Amino acid sequence: MTKIVETGYGKINLALAITGRRSDGYHDIDTVFQSIGLCDTVTLQDADEWQLTCSVPGLACDETNLAYKAWQALCPYKKDNQPVAIHIEKNIPIAAGLAGGSTDCAAVLRGLNRLWGLGLSQADLCHIGTGLGADVPFCICGGTMRGTGIGEELRELPPLPDWPVVIAHPHAAVQTKKAYALFDSRERTKPIDVDAVERAVCRSDFQALTASMGNTFEELVIPDVPEVARCQQLLSSSGLRPLMAGSGPTVFALVPPEREGEIRRQAASWREVDAYVTKVVKRVEGEA
């Protein structure tokens, strides 16, 4: 029985600027995506009957799950009716702004392409993924990329060194639709210099990168979610430059490599947040 294992890496945004609202209701963004080592594991194999299961009790494994939608999107390409069993081992916090659902979706697309021998190119998968979620194309490719449009227009950037990343996930929820609605109600928001972030990435300049990072969602979300501000304070008090991941509520910071052990010890003592120390990831790879 053939089995495919795919790693679904989480993502952070080293810069995220909301640049406008589109006529279709989506928003244009300008962002620098970065894969991180905090990841889910997706296992796909031939089975006697269709299954989608998850290690997290209560997480819907029905047609609302992006992994289900990925399977559904590739079914028209398959050559037979062999059922498949898909299992998601979750490590990425749910609804955290780290693309946990999108990366599982991407892993299913990559995995079924291999399991079923479809021969679809990465560009084909990204085209299919765009119809499932704005972050899915990046999660298919991974690494370090500049994203525009709704995030689906991607340009590869030079990979960063494997710098450590500390992540603080508070026990709070952020409604992305509400955050975007707040943007729509504003006359202006603070500008984010995404070009400066790209220049720093291209030079692997840690100091310039941490100094230039920014996220439009911060000024929209933090006033209403004090748990995010507390996470920022935790990281700032450790001498780090915190930034909210995506639309939140997770906060992350890049860590100077020489301080990784120290930050791991500090993070282990944090209360009322889930803390992770991982690294940036250069690219996405499947495993046979």
N, C-alpha and C positions, 0 to 999 in steps of 0.2 A: 504494500500500500504506500503510494507516494505521499511524502509529507514535506511541506515547505514551511520554513520559519522566517518571518520577517520582523525586523526591529523597527518600531515606530518611535522615532526620536521626537522629543518635545522641541518647542522653539521659543525663543525670546525675540523681541524687537529692539535692536540697538538704537533705532530711531523710528518714530511713528508719527507722521504728520497727517492729519485729516485735511484734505485740500479742497473738498467741496462735496455737494450733494448732486447725485445724478438724477436724470428724469425717470429712471426705472426704480428709484427708491433707495438704491445702494449709494455708498459714499466712495469717492475717490480718495486714495491714500498714497503717500510716498513713504516707504519704509525700508529699513535694512533688516532682513531676517537673519537669524542665526540659530542653527541646530544646537541642541545641548544633549548631554549624555543621559539625562533623566528620560527614561523610555518605557514604552509598553512592548510586550512580545506577542506577536500574532502568529498562531499556528494554523495552517490550512492543510487538510488532507481529504482524500476520497473517503466517502462514507456510504453507509446503507441508506441513510436518510439525511435531509438537510438539517443542519444545526448551526446556531450562533449562540455561543455561551461566553460568559465573562466572569472573571474572578471576584468582581465586586457585586455582592448581593443587592438586588434592587435596581441595578442599572438596566434600563430597558434594552432588550435584545430583539426588538421587533422592527417594523418598517420605519420607525422614527430614528433608529440608530444609523449613523453615517456608514458604519461597516456593512450593514444590511443594504443600504443604498448603493454602495460600491459593488457588492455582489450582483444586485439587480441590474446595474448599469452594464456589467460585462456579460451577463447571461446571453444577450443576442449574438455575441461573438463566439460562443462555445460550439463545439462540433457534436456533442452528445448530451445525454441527459443524466450523466453521472452526478449524484448529489455530492455535496461538499460539507465538511464540518469545519467551522471556524471558531477558534477559542482565543479570547483576548485576555492576557494577563496584564492587569492594570497596575502601573506604578505612578503614572502621571496623575496628579490630583484632578478631579472632575470639575469642570467649569472654573478653571483657574487662570485662563488667559494664556495657557501654554500649548494650545492646539492639540489637546489630548484626543478629542473626537476626530479632528481632521487627520492627524497622523495615523490613527487606526484605519481610517478610510483609505489613506494612501497606501498603507501596508497591505490591505486587502486587494487593492488594485494591482500593486506590484506582484503580490503572491499568486493571485489567480491568473495573471498573465503568464507566470512561470508554470504553475500547476497544470493549466489547461493548454499550454504550448501555443498561445494565441499569436505570439510574435509581434505584439504591439510595441511601437517605439515609446521612449519616454515622452516625446512630444504628444503622441496619441493619448497616453495615459493622462497627461496634464490637461489636454483638451476635454477629456471625459471628466476629470476631476473638477474642472472649473464649474461645471454644472451642478456639482455636489456641495462645494463650499469654497470660499475665497482663499483659504489657507491651504487647501488640498494640493494645488500644483507645487507650491514650495515644499510641502512635506513629502511629495513624491521624489523631489530632487535633493533637497537638504543642502547643508553646507552654509555658505555665506552668500546672500543675494540681495540685490536691490529690487524692490517690488513696487510697481505702480499700477494704475488702473484701480481695480478693487483688491489688488495684491497678486493678480494672476499674471501680470506682465513682468517677467523675471529677467534679470541680467546677473550673471555670475560674477562675484567679486573674489579677489584672492583669499585663500583660507587664512584664518587667524591661527596663531600658535595655540596649543591646547591649554589655554588659560583656564584656571578654575573659575567656577561660577557658584555663588551661594544664592539659594532661593528660600524665601520666607512666604509661606502660604497661610494666610489668616483664616479663621473659621468665619468667613463672611461671604456674601454673594454680591455679584455685580450684574445688573441687567444691561447687556450690551446695547439693546434697542433704546433703553432709556438714556444711556450715555450718548449715543448718537443724536437722540432727540435734544439733549442739552446743547450739543454742538450746533444744531440747527437753530436753536433759540438765541444764540449769541451773535452779536454783530462782528466780533473778532475774537480770536484766540491767540495765545502767545506763539510766535513763529518758532518752528523747529528747523535747525540747519542740517538737513539730511546730507547735503553735499559735504559739509565738514566731517560728518560721521564717516561717509564713504572715503574721504581722503585719509582719515586716521586709520581706517581698516586697511586701505591699500599700503600704508606704511607700517602696519602692525605697531602703531604708536599707542601704547596703553594709556599714557597720561592724556594725550589729545583726545582719544576716544572717550574715556570716561568723563572728560570735561565737556564734550560736545553732545553727549547722548540726551535725548528728550522724547517726550510722548505727550501728544495733545490730550489724550484721555486723562492724564493726571489731574489737570485743573478742573475737569468735568466731574470726575469720580470722587476724588479724595475729600472734598467738603462734606459729602454725604456718607462716607464710609470711613469712620475713624480708625478702624482696624488696619486699613492700608497705611495711614499716617504712622501708626504704631510700628508697623514693619519697617517703614522707612527710617524711623528713629533708631530701631535696633541696628540696622546696617550702618547708618551714619555714625552712631556711637562707637562702632568698630573701626571707624576711619575709612569707610567705603563710600562710594557714590551710588546710591540706590536709584532704581528706576522701576516703574510699574511695568509688568509684562502685559502686552496687548491691552485689552480693556479691563484688566485686573481680575481679581483682587491681588494676585501674586506680585511680590516685589523681588527683584534680583539685583545682584551687584557682581561685576567682574572683580576677581581677587588677584592681587599680585602673587605670582607663584610662590615666592618665598614666605608668604603669609598663610598658605593653604592649611597647614597643620593647626596654626593658631585659630583660624576662623572655624575650622571643624570643631575644635574644643568649645569655642564660644557658642556655636550654633546648637551644640548638644544640650546647652543649659537654657535655651530659650523656652519660654512657656506660652501656651495659648496660640502657638503657631506651629505648623509643620515645616521643619527645616531640612533642606537637602544641600549637599555640596557635590557638584558634578563638574564637568568640563565642557568647553565648546567642542563641537563635532565637525569634522571637515566635510564629510559626505555621507550619503545613505548607501548602505550595502545590504543586499539580501544574503541569506544563509541557506544552503541546501539542506 
